[in-house]
């Protein structure tokens, strides 16, 4: 089995609306059901808090890599129309079918980025 991270960037302002929740949650429920039906296994994942609550740690000006030496700022690393809203970790032997099922989550303003997880 191979593990994939399914990253969910999108318009978080839409997700926070009543319409976003009403349209989005059934997509996630259907997605989860289809994964199970087709032999894929969700091993982890989470919805993330809004990007306004994010903190970004940048390197210290002197290049130090000691704990506490970094510069902490409010917000996400980069300003963007899309923010990372959540992720799934999925184990599967069938990447092509996993990609097909991901279409359930893809909708205007929201995509699914699929990356194989490195195992060392």
C-alpha positions as a printed NumPy array, in Angstrom:
array([[  0.   ,   0.   ,   0.   ],
       [  1.123,   3.528,  -0.741],
       [  0.092,   6.515,   1.379],
       [ -0.971,   9.75 ,  -0.271],
       [ -1.612,  13.16 ,   1.243],
       [ -4.674,  14.783,  -0.278],
       [ -4.24 ,  18.518,   0.277],
       [ -7.367,  20.656,   0.088],
       [ -6.614,  24.233,  -0.962],
       [ -9.56 ,  26.484,  -1.646],
       [-11.487,  29.633,  -0.898],
       [-11.92 ,  29.494,   2.868],
       [-14.338,  32.449,   2.829],
       [-16.765,  30.282,   0.801],
       [-16.306,  27.318,   3.143],
       [-17.191,  29.487,   6.157],
       [-20.573,  30.453,   4.67 ],
       [-23.798,  28.554,   5.237],
       [-23.853,  27.678,   1.528],
       [-20.275,  26.413,   1.689],
       [-21.063,  24.108,   4.59 ],
       [-24.335,  22.936,   3.007],
       [-22.621,  22.095,  -0.302],
       [-19.231,  21.019,   1.042],
       [-20.068,  18.59 ,   3.822],
       [-22.105,  16.205,   1.615],
       [-19.161,  16.109,  -0.828],
       [-16.839,  15.004,   1.991],
       [-19.327,  12.401,   3.219],
       [-19.728,  10.985,  -0.295],
       [-15.955,  11.066,  -0.806],
       [-15.342,   9.085,   2.392],
       [-18.021,   6.529,   1.492],
       [-16.622,   6.052,  -2.027],
       [-13.096,   5.561,  -0.7  ],
       [-14.306,   2.797,   1.616],
       [-16.411,   1.154,  -1.111],
       [-13.451,   1.106,  -3.516],
       [-10.88 ,  -0.292,  -1.08 ],
       [ -9.008,   2.887,  -0.171],
       [ -8.304,   3.558,   3.522],
       [ -8.323,   6.957,   5.21 ],
       [ -5.576,   6.806,   7.842],
       [ -5.68 ,  10.414,   8.986],
       [ -6.613,  13.946,   8.175],
       [ -8.207,  17.044,   9.591],
       [ -9.989,  20.268,   8.778],
       [ -7.694,  23.194,   9.539],
       [ -8.638,  26.339,  11.44 ],
       [ -8.9  ,  29.528,   9.311],
       [ -5.622,  30.888,   7.947],
       [ -6.069,  34.06 ,  10.032],
       [ -5.131,  31.876,  13.022],
       [ -1.969,  30.551,  11.368],
       [  1.523,  31.464,  12.522],
       [  4.574,  31.322,  10.281],
       [  8.111,  30.793,  11.57 ],
       [ 10.858,  32.208,   9.353],
       [ 14.608,  31.795,   9.778],
       [ 16.439,  34.079,  12.195],
       [ 18.148,  37.046,  10.495],
       [ 21.54 ,  35.666,  11.562],
       [ 20.723,  32.197,  10.193],
       [ 20.667,  30.595,  13.638],
       [ 18.781,  27.316,  13.825],
       [ 18.418,  27.255,  17.597],
       [ 14.996,  26.915,  19.257],
       [ 13.425,  30.344,  19.695],
       [ 15.708,  32.029,  17.146],
       [ 13.157,  32.17 ,  14.313],
       [ 10.923,  35.122,  13.497],
       [  7.222,  34.385,  14.115],
       [  4.554,  36.278,  12.18 ],
       [  0.77 ,  36.064,  12.131],
       [ -0.969,  34.456,   9.177],
       [ -0.02 ,  31.975,   6.483],
       [  3.351,  31.861,   4.73 ],
       [  2.103,  33.455,   1.512],
       [ -0.884,  35.608,   0.656],
       [ -3.066,  33.722,  -1.753],
       [ -6.628,  33.464,  -2.982],
       [ -6.583,  29.833,  -1.868],
       [ -5.8  ,  28.693,   1.645],
       [ -5.106,  25.166,   2.876],
       [ -8.401,  24.059,   4.384],
       [ -7.528,  20.531,   5.375],
       [ -6.044,  17.23 ,   4.323],
       [ -6.62 ,  13.499,   4.188],
       [ -4.051,  10.715,   4.419],
       [ -5.162,   7.792,   2.269],
       [ -3.592,   4.369,   1.743],
       [ -4.253,   2.717,  -1.593],
       [ -2.854,   0.408,  -4.243],
       [ -4.824,   2.164,  -6.994],
       [ -3.721,   5.767,  -7.568],
       [ -5.811,   6.108, -10.729],
       [ -8.999,   5.213,  -8.885],
       [ -8.066,   7.483,  -5.971],
       [ -7.663,  10.373,  -8.422],
       [-11.054,   9.546,  -9.926],
       [-12.715,   9.659,  -6.499],
       [-11.002,  12.995,  -5.716],
       [-13.189,  14.574,  -8.411],
       [-16.036,  14.429,  -5.857],
       [-14.229,  17.087,  -3.784],
       [-13.076,  19.262,  -6.67 ],
       [-15.495,  22.1  ,  -7.351],
       [-15.174,  25.753,  -8.455],
       [-12.676,  27.46 ,  -6.157],
       [-11.533,  24.167,  -4.605],
       [ -9.06 ,  21.583,  -5.822],
       [ -7.36 ,  18.472,  -4.497],
       [ -3.586,  18.156,  -4.618],
       [ -2.444,  14.527,  -4.337],
       [  1.102,  13.745,  -3.219],
       [  2.757,  10.491,  -2.302],
       [  4.047,  10.491,   1.277],
       [  7.769,   9.806,   1.655],
       [  8.502,   6.781,   3.836],
       [ 12.023,   6.575,   5.268]])
